[in-house]
Amino acid sequence: MPLTASRAKRAFLTLTLSAALLAGCAAMAGAPAQVTDGVLTGPTGMTLYTFDRDAAGSGKSVCNGPCATNWPPLLAGDMDQASGDYSIITRDDGKKQWAFKGKPLYYWSKDSKPGDRTGDGVNKVWQLARP
């Protein structure tokens, strides 16, 4: 079929919209958390925490093994890319984890629903992740 002007315009619009959607998805991948009531929350709305024993900017998490069972890391996917205040570190097990301002981000296993903040202050070393 010959390419008419209207068909060419539709193809151009489709490609433009597709590119815009892909760019939007890439932008979302760079920001793995949102701010909810002054606290960072993960994609599912669950509260995120930082661990005082993690050295900001070290590129490491010291919460491994049983610690990571209780404090699951906010994992990054293979295609995710750091952006702005968000960076990606490599954990001891080789998995990738999101960090905010150099501090690795974690969930608390005892939070059961979005809005729970029961991990704040646990053992005086776990804190709410704040922007």
C-alpha positions in Angstrom: 0.0 0.0 0.0 1.3 3.4 -0.8 2.2 5.7 2.1 -0.3 8.6 2.0 0.1 11.9 3.8 -2.5 10.9 6.4 -0.8 7.5 7.0 2.6 9.1 7.3 1.2 11.6 9.9 -0.4 8.7 11.9 2.8 6.8 11.8 4.8 9.9 13.0 2.3 10.5 15.8 2.4 6.8 16.9 6.2 6.9 17.0 6.2 10.2 18.9 3.8 8.9 21.4 5.7 5.7 21.8 9.0 7.6 22.4 7.3 9.8 25.0 5.9 6.8 26.8 9.3 5.1 26.8 10.9 8.3 28.1 8.4 8.5 30.9 9.1 4.9 31.9 12.8 5.6 32.0 12.2 8.6 34.2 10.1 6.5 36.6 12.9 3.9 36.7 15.3 6.7 38.0 13.0 7.5 40.9 12.2 4.3 42.8 10.5 6.0 45.7 7.9 8.7 46.3 7.3 11.0 49.3 4.2 10.1 51.4 3.5 12.3 54.4 7.2 13.4 54.6 8.6 9.8 54.3 10.0 7.9 51.4 7.9 5.0 50.3 8.5 2.2 47.8 6.5 1.5 44.6 3.9 -0.4 46.7 3.5 2.4 49.1 5.4 0.7 51.9 7.6 2.8 54.2 11.3 2.9 53.5 14.1 3.0 56.2 17.8 3.7 56.5 20.3 1.9 58.7 22.6 4.0 60.9 25.4 1.5 60.5 25.5 2.0 56.7 28.1 4.6 55.8 26.5 7.1 53.4 28.3 7.1 50.0 30.2 3.9 50.8 28.4 2.0 48.1 27.8 -0.9 50.5 25.1 -2.3 52.7 26.1 -3.8 56.0 22.6 -5.4 56.4 23.1 -8.9 54.9 21.9 -12.4 55.8 19.4 -12.5 58.7 19.4 -8.7 58.8 18.2 -8.5 55.2 15.4 -11.0 56.1 14.0 -8.6 58.6 15.0 -5.5 56.6 14.5 -6.4 52.9 16.4 -4.1 50.6 14.6 -2.0 48.0 16.0 -3.9 45.0 16.9 -2.3 41.7 16.3 -4.0 38.4 19.0 -4.7 35.9 17.7 -2.0 33.6 17.3 0.7 36.4 19.6 3.6 36.3 20.6 6.0 39.1 19.2 9.5 38.8 19.4 12.6 41.0 19.6 11.7 44.7 19.1 8.0 43.9 22.0 5.7 43.4 22.4 2.0 43.0 24.7 -0.1 45.1 25.8 -3.8 44.7 25.0 -5.9 47.8 27.3 -8.7 49.1 25.0 -11.3 47.3 25.4 -9.4 44.0 21.9 -8.0 43.9 21.4 -4.3 43.2 19.9 -2.0 45.9 18.6 1.5 45.7 20.2 4.2 47.9 19.0 7.7 48.6 21.7 10.4 49.2 24.1 7.5 49.5 22.1 5.6 52.2 20.8 2.2 51.2 17.0 1.9 51.4 15.1 -1.0 53.2 11.6 -2.1 54.1 10.7 -3.5 57.6 9.3 -7.0 57.5 6.8 -6.2 60.3 5.1 -3.3 58.4 2.0 -5.0 57.1 0.3 -2.3 55.0 1.1 1.1 53.4 1.4 3.8 56.0 2.8 1.5 58.7 6.0 2.9 60.3 6.7 0.4 63.0 10.4 0.1 62.1 11.2 3.7 63.1 13.7 3.7 65.9 14.2 -0.1 66.1 17.3 -0.8 68.2 18.0 2.9 67.9 19.7 2.3 64.5 16.7 2.2 62.0 15.2 5.4 60.9 12.4 6.5 58.5 13.9 7.5 55.2 13.2 11.2 54.7 13.8 13.4 51.7 
